[in-house]
Amino acid sequence: MQRKIIFITALLLGLAPQLFADVFRADKLATMDAAINDAIASNKCPGGVLWLEHAGTSYHKAFGSRALVPMREPMTEDTIFDAASLTKVVATTPAVMVLIERGEIKLDAPVATYIPEFSGGGKETVTVHELMTHTSGLPPDVETATDWHGEATAIKKACALKLFAPPGTVFKYSDVNFFLLGEIVQRVSKMPLEVFVQREIYGPLKMTDTGYLPASEKRPRIAPTEVVNGKPWRGTVHDPTARHMGGVAGHAGLFTTASDLARYARMLVNLGELDHVRLFKPETVQLMTSVQTPPGISAKRGLGWDIDTPFSGPRGEIFPIGSYGHTGWTGGSLWIDPASKTFVIFLSNRNHPTEAGNVIPLRRKLGTLAAEAIAK
C-alpha cells in the first residue's frame, strides 16, 4: 500500500516515484492530509492549502471548502487568502530590510528620526530595532471602537500611546510596532507601502497574486473570513485596525496564495536569491532571521520573524531553534528551517464563517509532521 501511495503522489506531482520517495515519507504526508481533513470535519476550519517543500521538491494540496456562506465553494490551490499578521514578515519586514541595505533606514536609529511626532514619555528613545523585535514597550494595539479612518489617524493614535515598559526590556507582540514600521517605509521611500512592496518585492519575485487591496477580478478566488451582518468579509481585510486604516497597514492587510508564499520562502532558503534575481544579500537574510532580542528576554525573535516564543507553534516539536516563521490570525502560517532547506506553509480561513474556528493545534501538528516527512 505504501508503494502505491508513493507512486500515485509522485505521478500527481510530475515526479519519478523513486525520486519523490527519496525526498518525502509517504506515510507522513498521508498523516498530514488526515490531520487537515480531521480539522475540517471538526469545524476547526472550512478548508486550507498545504505546501511542504524540501531541497526544491514540493508537496502541495488543497483541502475542504473555500467558502461555506452564502454557498459552499471547493478550496483550490490558487485560492487567495487574507494573510493577516503574515503581512508583518512578507511585506513590512522585507520592505524595511531593503531600505536598510540601501542605508536609508538605520536599525539602531530612534523611530523619531523618521516619525518626529513619535515622542514623549520615553517614546523618543524607542528604536527601529525595538519595533521589529516587539521590545518597544508599546501596547498591542490602538482602539478600534470609535469610527476613525485613515493611516494618519492611526499614526496619531500610536504617537499618543504610553509605554508600559522601558524600551528593550520586555517582549510584547504589538500590531502598533508594525504599522509604525509601515509608516517609516512610506516616509523614507516617499511612496505608498502597497506600491513599494509591489515594486521591490512581489514584482521581482513574480508573486503575481500577492498584494494589498486585491482587484475585483480576483474576488472569486479569495477565501472569505468572518460573516458580519449576514455577509462575509471577502477581499476586505479582516483585521479591524487595518480596516480602519483603509486596508493597507504594516501589520495586516496583505493577501496571498500558497504558491506565492512558497516563492518567497524559497528566496529566503536560498539566502536572498530566486531564479537569478537577488532580492537581499545573504548577510541581510541571516541578520533578520537570527535571534535579535536582548539576552535578558527569554522570547527569541529575529527582525520581524518568530524563532522561539509562545507564538512558535508551527515549528512543531522537531524543527530546531534557528528555524523561523510566523502566523496569522485568519489561520495561516509559514515556518522555515534553513538548515534542512525545508519550509511548510498552511493557509486557511479558520474564521469563516465565525471566529469559532481554531487551527493552533493543527499548525503545531503539521510542523512536527513536516519535519518527520523528510526522508533520511
C-alpha positions in Angstrom: 0.0 0.0 0.0 2.8 2.4 0.9 4.4 1.9 -2.6 1.1 2.6 -4.2 0.7 5.9 -2.3 4.2 7.0 -3.2 3.6 6.1 -6.9 0.2 8.0 -7.1 1.6 11.0 -5.2 4.6 11.2 -7.4 2.6 11.0 -10.6 0.3 13.8 -9.4 3.4 16.0 -8.8 5.1 15.0 -12.0 8.0 13.2 -10.3 9.5 9.8 -10.7 8.2 7.7 -7.8 11.6 6.8 -6.5 12.8 10.4 -6.6 9.8 11.5 -4.7 10.2 8.7 -2.2 13.8 9.7 -1.7 12.6 13.2 -0.5 9.4 12.5 1.4 7.9 9.7 3.5 4.5 9.0 2.0 3.1 7.8 5.4 3.8 11.2 7.0 2.3 13.1 4.0 -0.8 10.9 4.4 -0.9 11.7 8.1 -0.7 15.5 7.3 -3.6 15.1 4.9 -5.6 13.2 7.5 -4.9 15.9 10.2 -6.2 18.6 7.9 -9.3 16.6 7.0 -9.9 15.9 10.6 -9.8 19.6 11.5 -12.2 20.3 8.7 -14.6 17.6 9.9 -14.4 19.0 13.4 -15.3 22.5 12.1 -11.9 24.0 13.1 -11.6 25.4 9.6 -13.6 25.1 6.4 -10.6 24.2 4.3 -7.0 25.0 3.6 -4.0 24.8 1.4 -0.8 22.9 2.4 2.6 23.4 0.8 5.6 21.4 2.1 9.0 21.8 0.3 12.4 20.3 0.9 15.5 20.9 -1.1 13.5 22.0 -4.1 10.9 19.2 -4.1 7.4 20.2 -3.0 4.2 18.5 -1.9 1.1 20.8 -2.2 -2.6 20.2 -2.0 -6.0 21.9 -1.3 -8.5 20.6 1.2 -12.1 21.2 2.0 -14.0 24.3 1.1 -13.0 27.9 0.3 -16.4 29.2 1.3 -19.4 28.0 3.3 -21.5 31.2 3.2 -23.6 32.2 1.3 -22.9 29.0 -0.6 -20.3 26.2 -0.5 -17.3 26.5 -2.8 -14.5 24.0 -3.1 -11.0 25.0 -1.9 -8.4 25.3 -4.8 -4.7 25.6 -4.7 -4.8 29.1 -6.2 -7.1 30.4 -3.5 -6.1 33.9 -2.3 -6.1 34.3 1.5 -6.2 37.2 3.9 -2.6 36.9 5.2 -3.4 38.8 8.5 -0.1 39.1 10.5 1.9 37.2 7.9 1.9 40.7 6.4 4.5 41.6 9.1 7.1 39.3 7.6 6.0 39.1 3.9 5.5 42.9 3.4 6.9 45.1 6.1 10.0 43.3 7.3 11.4 42.8 3.7 10.5 46.4 2.9 12.4 47.7 5.9 15.4 45.3 5.1 15.5 46.7 1.5 15.9 50.2 2.9 18.4 49.1 5.5 20.6 47.5 2.7 20.4 50.9 0.9 21.4 52.8 4.0 18.1 54.7 4.1 17.0 53.2 7.4 19.2 52.5 10.4 18.2 49.7 12.8 19.6 51.5 15.8 18.0 54.9 14.9 15.2 56.2 17.1 11.7 55.9 15.5 11.5 59.7 15.9 14.2 60.0 13.3 11.6 59.1 10.7 8.4 59.9 12.6 9.3 63.1 14.6 5.9 63.3 16.3 6.6 59.9 17.9 7.9 61.4 21.2 7.1 62.0 24.9 7.0 59.6 27.8 10.2 57.9 26.7 9.0 57.1 23.2 11.8 59.2 21.7 14.2 56.5 22.7 12.4 53.6 21.0 14.4 52.3 18.1 13.6 50.7 14.7 15.2 47.5 16.1 12.9 47.5 19.1 9.8 47.9 16.8 11.0 44.9 14.7 11.6 42.7 17.8 8.4 43.7 19.6 10.5 45.1 22.5 9.4 48.7 22.2 7.3 48.8 25.3 4.2 49.8 23.2 0.8 48.1 23.9 -0.6 45.6 21.4 -3.0 47.9 19.5 -4.9 51.1 19.3 -8.6 51.4 20.0 -11.0 50.5 17.1 -14.3 51.0 18.9 -14.8 54.5 17.5 -15.4 55.4 13.9 -12.0 56.7 12.9 -10.4 56.4 9.4 -7.1 56.7 7.7 -3.4 55.9 8.2 -2.7 59.4 9.5 -5.2 58.9 12.4 -3.6 55.6 13.2 -0.2 57.1 13.5 -1.6 60.0 15.6 -3.1 57.4 18.0 0.1 55.5 18.1 2.0 58.6 19.0 -0.4 59.3 21.8 0.2 55.9 23.4 2.0 55.5 26.7 4.8 52.9 27.1 4.0 50.1 29.5 7.7 49.2 30.0 11.1 50.8 29.2 12.2 50.1 25.6 14.3 46.9 25.2 13.2 45.3 28.4 10.1 43.3 27.7 8.8 41.3 24.7 5.2 42.2 23.9 3.7 41.3 20.5 2.2 44.5 19.1 0.5 45.5 15.8 1.4 49.1 16.6 5.1 48.3 16.2 4.5 47.2 12.6 2.1 49.8 11.4 4.7 52.3 12.6 7.3 50.4 10.6 5.0 50.6 7.6 4.7 54.3 8.0 8.5 54.6 8.2 8.8 52.7 4.9 6.3 55.2 3.3 8.1 58.3 4.6 11.6 57.1 3.7 10.7 55.7 0.3 8.3 58.5 -0.5 5.7 56.1 -1.9 2.7 54.2 -0.5 3.6 50.9 1.2 1.5 48.9 -1.3 3.4 50.4 -4.2 6.8 49.9 -2.6 6.3 46.2 -1.8 4.9 45.5 -5.3 7.8 47.2 -7.0 10.6 46.0 -4.8 9.5 42.5 -3.6 6.5 40.9 -5.4 7.3 42.1 -8.9 10.9 40.8 -8.8 9.9 37.5 -7.2 6.9 37.0 -9.6 4.5 36.8 -6.7 1.6 37.6 -9.0 -1.3 37.1 -6.5 0.3 38.9 -3.6 -0.5 42.4 -2.6 -2.8 44.8 -0.7 -6.3 45.8 -1.9 -6.9 42.9 -4.3 -8.5 43.7 -7.6 -12.2 42.9 -8.1 -11.5 40.3 -10.8 -9.6 38.2 -8.2 -12.5 38.3 -5.8 -13.9 34.8 -6.8 -10.6 33.2 -5.7 -10.5 35.0 -2.4 -11.3 32.9 0.7 -13.9 34.8 2.8 -13.5 35.3 6.5 -15.9 36.3 9.2 -19.6 36.8 8.4 -20.7 40.2 9.6 -24.3 41.5 9.2 -25.1 38.5 7.1 -22.2 38.9 4.6 -18.6 37.5 4.8 -15.6 39.8 4.5 -14.2 38.9 1.1 -11.3 40.9 -0.3 -11.6 43.3 2.6 -9.1 42.8 5.3 -10.5 41.2 8.4 -8.2 43.0 10.9 -10.1 45.9 12.4 -7.1 48.3 12.7 -6.0 47.7 9.2 -9.6 48.1 8.0 -9.9 51.5 9.8 -6.6 52.4 8.1 -8.1 51.8 4.7 -6.8 48.3 4.0 -3.1 49.0 3.9 -1.0 48.6 7.0 2.3 47.3 8.1 0.8 44.7 10.4 -2.1 43.3 8.3 -3.9 43.8 5.0 -1.8 41.6 2.6 -3.5 38.9 0.5 -1.5 36.0 -0.9 -1.5 32.4 -2.1 0.4 29.3 -1.0 2.4 29.2 -4.3 3.4 32.9 -3.9 4.4 32.3 -0.3 6.5 29.3 -1.5 8.4 31.6 -3.9 9.1 34.0 -1.0 10.2 31.2 1.3 12.4 29.7 -1.4 14.1 33.0 -1.8 14.9 33.1 1.9 16.1 29.4 1.9 18.4 30.5 -1.0 19.7 33.4 1.2 18.1 36.2 -0.8 18.1 34.9 -4.4 15.4 33.2 -6.6 15.6 32.4 -10.3 18.7 34.5 -10.7 17.0 37.5 -9.1 18.8 38.7 -5.9 16.5 40.5 -3.5 18.8 40.5 -0.5 22.5 39.9 0.3 23.0 36.6 2.2 24.0 38.5 5.3 20.8 40.5 5.3 18.7 37.3 5.4 20.9 35.9 8.2 20.5 39.2 10.1 16.8 39.3 10.0 16.3 35.6 10.8 18.8 35.2 13.6 18.0 36.0 17.3 17.9 39.8 17.8 16.2 40.0 21.2 18.4 41.0 24.2 19.8 38.2 26.3 17.7 39.2 29.3 14.5 38.5 27.4 13.5 34.8 27.2 11.5 35.1 24.0 13.6 34.8 20.9 12.7 36.9 17.9 14.5 37.9 14.7 13.8 41.1 12.9 10.0 40.5 12.4 10.4 36.8 12.5 9.4 34.5 15.3 12.0 32.0 16.5 11.1 30.7 20.0 8.1 32.4 21.7 4.6 31.3 22.8 3.7 32.0 19.1 6.1 29.4 17.7 3.6 26.5 17.5 4.1 25.9 13.7 7.7 24.9 14.4 6.3 21.7 15.9 8.4 19.5 18.1 11.4 18.7 15.7 12.5 21.7 13.7 15.3 23.3 15.7 15.6 26.7 17.3 17.3 28.5 14.4 14.3 27.8 12.2 11.9 30.7 12.0 8.4 31.7 10.9 5.2 33.5 11.6 1.4 33.0 12.0 -1.7 35.0 11.0 -5.0 35.5 12.9 -7.0 34.2 10.0 -5.4 30.8 10.1 -2.2 31.0 8.1 1.4 30.0 9.0 4.8 29.8 7.4 7.8 28.0 9.0 11.3 27.8 7.5 14.2 25.6 8.6 17.2 26.9 6.7 19.5 24.0 8.0 17.5 21.4 6.2 16.2 23.7 3.4 12.7 22.9 4.3 9.6 25.0 4.7 5.9 24.3 5.5 3.0 26.6 4.6 -0.6 26.2 5.7 -3.1 28.8 4.7 -6.7 28.6 5.9 -9.7 30.9 6.7 -10.4 29.4 10.1 -12.6 32.4 11.0 -15.1 31.6 8.3 -18.0 31.8 8.9 -17.3 32.7 12.6 -14.4 33.2 14.9 -15.1 29.7 16.5 -12.5 28.0 14.2 -9.1 27.2 15.6 -6.1 25.8 13.8 -3.4 26.3 16.5 -3.2 22.6 17.4 -3.3 21.7 13.7 -0.4 24.0 12.8 1.7 22.5 15.5 1.0 19.0 14.3 1.7 19.9 10.7 5.1 21.4 11.8 6.1 18.2 13.6 4.9 16.0 10.7 6.6 18.2 8.1 10.0 17.5 9.8 9.2 13.8 10.1 8.2 13.7 6.5 11.7 14.4 5.3 13.3 11.1 4.2 16.5 10.4 5.9 
